[in-house]
Amino acid sequence: MPRVKAWIIQRTYDRDSQRVDRMRLIGALFFSWLVLVTPALAQTNSPSDADGGNAVSSFLAHWDERALQAQTNQPNWLTPVITSTARLKQEFRFDMSWQRNADGTTTENYGGSKGFTTIPINRVEISIDPPPYFVHHEPKLRDGFGDFSLLAKFRILAANRKHGDYVLTAFLGVSFPTGSYKNGSAHPVITPTIAGGKGFGNFVYQGTFGADLPSEQSAILGRRMILNNAFQYRGWGKFWPEMEVNSNFFHDGPNDGKKQVYLTPGVSAGRFPLYKHLQLTTGAGIEIAVTHFHSFTHQAVFTVRLPF
């Protein structure tokens, strides 16, 4: 019996060690990717800033200046309600959603895996997204926090409205299994994405294509391909009506071979000046399932953003 107990303890320790090692590896890969795509950092410091402390203080002092310049060289679109934008931005964001499930219950999501976004250097955006909080109106499920996540963007090319009105950006997101009471993934999930958009007069198209890739047990948990397309109209000043098509394609796992599509009519309003560079943008929409298979029937979404 002592040998059996020791074997069980050792197996448990090995699994925990492997899980920690994988999380460390994912974190290392994420930050290595940031280093690889930020060669522009060397161009942000002038020769006079080369001395240690002066370089750091100058870098911090010119943070907003660099961020504003980075946003000037790209389209000035509003971000769609659901679809992520390829634009770089600085903002605080908080989303809320009320999801109607197939069994008639409702799941509330406060936070929406959105948080603080900033532009530290030219062509690069970093997002730190606190865990959302889930409220289940179902006795078998417990309320709790979801997963913590990070997102980095590298803008490949862009032009403002006077010079073409387009943008193309690569994303890399990582979520970590911090959820309580099974309100998150069992393992870290890596999400590479390509995003783009183009303006055509008063019409704007923004879209993304990416994949959720679990760090382990992908054959059991499954992988999900994500395709989002947003069509916006900007001819009404600060009010932008939109229609989105949000699609998921499942590979492996319990939903292998299935797909689901939602149509999302919505509207965004902004940017309303508040104080200096601080502005307010809001948006609302409702996702409506249009395929036979769907994770939920419909979902109302409300978003509040404070660009700065």
ChimeraX attribute file (.defattr): number of C-alpha atoms within 10 A of each C-alpha:
attribute: neighborCount
match mode: 1-to-1
recipient: residues
	/A:1	6
	/A:2	7
	/A:3	8
	/A:4	9
	/A:5	10
	/A:6	11
	/A:7	12
	/A:8	12
	/A:9	11
	/A:10	12
	/A:11	12
	/A:12	12
	/A:13	12
	/A:14	12
	/A:15	11
	/A:16	12
	/A:17	12
	/A:18	12
	/A:19	16
	/A:20	12
	/A:21	12
	/A:22	16
	/A:23	19
	/A:24	12
	/A:25	11
	/A:26	19
	/A:27	17
	/A:28	12
	/A:29	13
	/A:30	18
	/A:31	11
	/A:32	11
	/A:33	14
	/A:34	18
	/A:35	11
	/A:36	8
	/A:37	16
	/A:38	16
	/A:39	13
	/A:40	12
	/A:41	15
	/A:42	9
	/A:43	11
	/A:44	17
	/A:45	16
	/A:46	11
	/A:47	9
	/A:48	9
	/A:49	15
	/A:50	12
	/A:51	9
	/A:52	8
	/A:53	10
	/A:54	13
	/A:55	17
	/A:56	13
	/A:57	12
	/A:58	16
	/A:59	19
	/A:60	13
	/A:61	11
	/A:62	14
	/A:63	17
	/A:64	18
	/A:65	11
	/A:66	19
	/A:67	22
	/A:68	16
	/A:69	11
	/A:70	21
	/A:71	20
	/A:72	13
	/A:73	20
	/A:74	24
	/A:75	23
	/A:76	15
	/A:77	21
	/A:78	21
	/A:79	23
	/A:80	27
	/A:81	26
	/A:82	23
	/A:83	18
	/A:84	16
	/A:85	22
	/A:86	27
	/A:87	28
	/A:88	25
	/A:89	21
	/A:90	22
	/A:91	20
	/A:92	19
	/A:93	20
	/A:94	20
	/A:95	22
	/A:96	20
	/A:97	20
	/A:98	18
	/A:99	22
	/A:100	17
	/A:101	15
	/A:102	12
	/A:103	9
	/A:104	11
	/A:105	12
	/A:106	17
	/A:107	17
	/A:108	20
	/A:109	21
	/A:110	18
	/A:111	21
	/A:112	22
	/A:113	22
	/A:114	23
	/A:115	20
	/A:116	17
	/A:117	22
	/A:118	21
	/A:119	23
	/A:120	19
	/A:121	23
	/A:122	22
	/A:123	25
	/A:124	25
	/A:125	23
	/A:126	23
	/A:127	21
	/A:128	17
	/A:129	22
	/A:130	18
	/A:131	25
	/A:132	25
	/A:133	20
	/A:134	23
	/A:135	17
	/A:136	16
	/A:137	14
	/A:138	13
	/A:139	7
	/A:140	6
	/A:141	12
	/A:142	15
	/A:143	18
	/A:144	18
	/A:145	22
	/A:146	26
	/A:147	25
	/A:148	20
	/A:149	23
	/A:150	22
	/A:151	19
	/A:152	23
	/A:153	25
	/A:154	23
	/A:155	22
	/A:156	15
	/A:157	13
	/A:158	24
	/A:159	18
	/A:160	17
	/A:161	18
	/A:162	9
	/A:163	11
	/A:164	14
	/A:165	20
	/A:166	23
	/A:167	24
	/A:168	22
	/A:169	22
	/A:170	19
	/A:171	21
	/A:172	19
	/A:173	19
	/A:174	23
	/A:175	26
	/A:176	21
	/A:177	19
	/A:178	19
	/A:179	19
	/A:180	16
	/A:181	12
	/A:182	16
	/A:183	21
	/A:184	21
	/A:185	17
	/A:186	17
	/A:187	21
	/A:188	24
	/A:189	24
	/A:190	21
	/A:191	19
	/A:192	18
	/A:193	19
	/A:194	17
	/A:195	25
	/A:196	23
	/A:197	23
	/A:198	20
	/A:199	22
	/A:200	12
	/A:201	11
	/A:202	11
	/A:203	14
	/A:204	20
	/A:205	19
	/A:206	26
	/A:207	23
	/A:208	23
	/A:209	17
	/A:210	19
	/A:211	20
	/A:212	20
	/A:213	20
	/A:214	22
	/A:215	16
	/A:216	15
	/A:217	13
	/A:218	16
	/A:219	13
	/A:220	12
	/A:221	19
	/A:222	18
	/A:223	21
	/A:224	23
	/A:225	17
	/A:226	17
	/A:227	19
	/A:228	20
	/A:229	23
	/A:230	25
	/A:231	19
	/A:232	23
	/A:233	19
	/A:234	18
	/A:235	12
	/A:236	10
	/A:237	10
	/A:238	14
	/A:239	17
	/A:240	24
	/A:241	20
	/A:242	21
	/A:243	20
	/A:244	25
	/A:245	19
	/A:246	22
	/A:247	19
	/A:248	17
	/A:249	17
	/A:250	19
	/A:251	17
	/A:252	15
	/A:253	15
	/A:254	12
	/A:255	15
	/A:256	16
	/A:257	10
	/A:258	15
	/A:259	18
	/A:260	17
	/A:261	21
	/A:262	22
	/A:263	20
	/A:264	25
	/A:265	18
	/A:266	22
	/A:267	20
	/A:268	24
	/A:269	19
	/A:270	19
	/A:271	19
	/A:272	14
	/A:273	14
	/A:274	12
	/A:275	9
	/A:276	7
	/A:277	11
	/A:278	14
	/A:279	16
	/A:280	18
	/A:281	20
	/A:282	22
	/A:283	23
	/A:284	22
	/A:285	24
	/A:286	23
	/A:287	23
	/A:288	19
	/A:289	20
	/A:290	13
	/A:291	13
	/A:292	10
	/A:293	13
	/A:294	18
	/A:295	13
	/A:296	20
	/A:297	19
	/A:298	20
	/A:299	20
	/A:300	17
	/A:301	21
	/A:302	21
	/A:303	21
	/A:304	18
	/A:305	22
	/A:306	21
	/A:307	21
	/A:308	20
